[in-house]
Amino acid sequence: MSQQWTPPPPPSAGTATVPNYLVPAIISLLCCWPLAIVAIIFAAQVNSKVAAGDINGAMDASKKAKLFSFLSIGIGAAGILIYIIFWVIIGGLSAVSR
């Protein structure tokens, strides 16, 4: 008694893939904590909203996750750059005053 194997149906055209931006949100934890936490919350909401059929809500959460994660990365990079410039100027001033 063997059964015939039937392949699973192909994904329907109505199934949307919405990027969740979870990886950039996690990376942004190294830069600016408050915005990174908000980004992770929105990124975590995307897949559940897609599974529930709320594509518009998933797209909105995806856009917000992208916004907050890239803002966090930008603020962190700007802070590091300002820190480096500050120490270069302080080092230059101390070398001039000798």
FENZIZI-V484069 format. One line per field, one symbol per residue. burial: + if it has 9 or more other ideal C-beta (glycine too) atoms within 8 Angstrom, else -. A space follows every 50 residues. Layout:
burial=???
//
This chain:
burial=-----------------+-+++-++++++-++--++++++-++++++-++ ----+-+++-++-++++++++++++++-+-------------------
//
